[in-house]
Amino acid sequence: EDHLKVHKMKKKVLRKQVRAQHTLMRHEGIECVSHATQSLVIANAGLGNGMSRQNLLKIVEEYGLVETLLMPPNKPYSFVKYGTTEEAKKAFDALNGKEVTLEDLGQNIVLYINFVEKVFWQNAVPTSLPSGLMVIEKIISPEEERKMLESIDWVGDEGTQNVQKTLKHRRVKHFGYEFCYDNNNVDKDKPLPGGLPEICDLVLEKCLKQ
């Protein structure tokens, strides 16, 4: 009887997973693949259905180094890219069909995971720069980079410390306004005290001269 229940559950998860594949392709043009890659698309886990960035990061970081987490605005799905295909496969096996709790809402949802090719990361963000914006490669030297990193107080305020607990593999310091990871935006009503270190001003001046 238990074996039959497990079999039925696996069939249900597979059916939902395939449905998610078709929905992503039909509405978003995102093609899922049957072989393992470094990148996953997680259906039913996006900003559009109440999943916060902190909540999702906490879930996916258990299975390896998360290189990129992309949560498109108002969409019920997210993308995660791991450092290796093996880590992505581990997350796929553990999370596909898994029930998790939306911490901010106190509701349970079921995740449905599919692999996507690396190329879809390029398609998920704008490929052309806005008018007037340009990219300057290697604008700062390794020595300037080192001085910038050394000049930053990484543990200065409580907000930064809370962010660091969420982003285990990255260091973050906010200037100007606090960045809200739950909606990928800033709160302009809460300006942060202080300004950029002097070395950052020098680098900015260098950029403006280009």
C-alpha positions in Angstrom: 0.0 0.0 0.0 2.8 2.4 0.9 4.6 1.5 -2.3 1.4 2.3 -4.3 1.1 5.7 -2.6 4.7 6.6 -3.4 4.1 5.5 -7.0 1.0 7.7 -7.3 2.8 10.7 -5.8 5.7 10.3 -8.2 3.3 10.2 -11.1 1.5 13.4 -9.8 4.8 15.2 -9.5 5.9 14.2 -13.0 2.5 15.4 -14.4 2.8 18.7 -12.7 6.5 19.0 -13.8 5.5 18.4 -17.5 2.7 20.9 -17.2 5.1 23.5 -15.9 7.4 22.8 -18.9 4.5 23.4 -21.3 3.3 26.6 -19.5 6.8 28.1 -19.5 7.2 27.3 -23.2 3.8 28.5 -24.2 3.7 31.8 -22.2 7.4 32.7 -21.8 9.2 30.9 -24.6 11.5 29.2 -22.1 12.4 25.7 -23.3 13.3 23.1 -20.7 15.7 20.2 -21.4 15.8 16.6 -20.3 19.5 16.5 -19.5 21.2 18.0 -16.4 22.7 21.5 -16.6 23.9 24.1 -14.2 20.7 26.0 -14.4 17.2 25.3 -13.1 13.8 27.0 -13.5 11.7 26.6 -10.4 8.0 26.8 -11.1 5.6 28.0 -8.4 8.4 29.9 -6.6 8.5 33.5 -7.8 7.8 37.0 -6.7 4.5 36.7 -8.4 3.1 34.1 -6.0 4.6 35.3 -2.8 8.1 33.7 -2.6 10.7 36.1 -1.2 14.3 36.2 -2.3 15.5 35.4 1.2 13.2 32.4 1.5 14.2 31.0 -1.9 17.9 31.5 -1.3 17.7 29.7 2.0 16.1 26.7 0.2 18.4 26.5 -2.8 21.7 27.3 -1.1 21.5 24.0 0.8 22.6 22.1 -2.3 25.6 24.0 -3.5 27.1 27.4 -4.5 24.4 29.6 -6.1 26.1 31.7 -8.7 22.9 33.5 -9.8 19.3 33.8 -8.6 17.0 35.5 -11.0 13.4 36.3 -9.9 11.5 38.2 -12.7 9.0 40.7 -11.4 5.4 39.5 -11.1 6.3 36.0 -12.3 5.5 32.7 -10.5 8.8 31.2 -11.3 12.5 31.8 -10.7 15.9 30.8 -12.2 18.9 29.5 -10.2 22.3 28.8 -11.6 24.7 26.6 -9.5 28.5 26.4 -9.7 28.4 22.9 -11.1 26.0 20.6 -12.9 26.3 18.1 -10.0 25.0 20.7 -7.5 22.1 21.5 -9.8 21.3 17.8 -10.1 21.4 17.5 -6.3 18.9 20.4 -6.0 16.7 19.0 -8.7 16.5 15.5 -7.0 15.8 17.1 -3.6 13.4 19.9 -4.5 11.2 18.7 -7.4 7.8 18.0 -5.9 8.9 19.2 -2.5 6.5 21.2 -0.3 7.9 24.3 1.3 6.5 27.2 3.3 6.3 30.8 2.2 7.6 32.3 5.4 6.1 35.8 4.8 2.7 34.4 4.1 2.7 31.2 6.2 1.4 29.2 3.3 2.7 25.9 1.8 3.5 25.5 -1.9 5.0 22.7 -4.0 8.0 23.3 -6.2 8.3 21.9 -9.7 11.8 22.0 -11.1 13.2 21.7 -14.7 16.6 22.1 -16.2 17.3 24.9 -18.7 20.3 25.6 -21.0 22.7 28.3 -20.1 21.5 30.4 -23.1 18.2 31.2 -21.3 20.1 33.3 -18.7 20.9 35.7 -21.5 17.3 35.7 -22.8 15.9 36.4 -19.3 17.6 39.8 -19.1 17.8 42.7 -21.6 20.5 42.1 -24.2 20.9 45.7 -25.2 21.9 48.6 -23.0 19.6 51.6 -22.4 20.4 54.7 -24.4 23.3 56.6 -23.0 24.7 53.7 -21.0 28.0 52.0 -21.9 30.1 49.3 -20.3 33.8 50.1 -19.7 35.8 46.9 -19.2 38.5 46.8 -16.5 38.0 50.4 -15.5 39.7 49.8 -12.2 43.1 48.1 -11.5 43.5 45.1 -9.1 45.2 47.5 -6.7 42.2 49.9 -6.7 39.8 47.0 -6.3 41.8 45.8 -3.3 41.7 49.3 -1.7 37.9 49.5 -2.3 37.2 46.2 -0.6 39.5 47.1 2.4 37.8 50.5 2.8 34.3 49.0 3.4 32.9 48.3 6.8 31.3 44.9 6.1 29.7 44.4 9.6 28.8 48.0 10.4 25.0 47.9 10.7 22.4 45.4 11.7 20.7 45.5 8.2 24.0 44.4 6.5 24.5 41.6 9.0 21.0 40.3 8.3 21.6 40.3 4.6 24.9 38.5 5.0 23.1 35.7 6.9 20.9 35.3 3.8 23.6 35.7 1.1 26.1 33.1 2.6 28.5 33.1 -0.4 28.6 36.9 -1.1 29.5 40.0 0.8 27.0 42.9 0.5 27.2 46.6 1.6 24.4 49.0 0.8 24.9 52.7 0.2 22.3 55.4 -0.4 19.2 53.3 0.2 18.5 49.8 1.7 17.9 47.2 -1.1 14.9 45.1 -0.4 15.5 41.5 -1.5 11.8 40.5 -1.2 10.8 42.8 -4.1 14.1 43.5 -5.8 13.8 47.3 -5.2 14.9 50.1 -2.8 12.9 51.9 -0.1 13.4 55.6 -0.9 11.8 56.5 2.5 14.7 54.9 4.3 18.0 56.6 3.2 21.1 55.1 4.8 23.6 57.3 6.8 27.1 57.9 5.5 28.4 57.8 2.0 30.8 56.0 -0.3 34.5 55.6 0.9 36.9 58.1 -0.6 38.4 55.4 -2.9 35.0 54.8 -4.4 34.6 58.5 -5.2 38.0 58.4 -7.0 36.9 55.5 -9.1 33.6 57.2 -9.9 35.5 60.3 -11.0 37.7 58.1 -13.2 34.6 56.6 -14.8 33.2 60.0 -15.6 36.4 61.1 -17.4 36.0 58.2 -19.8 
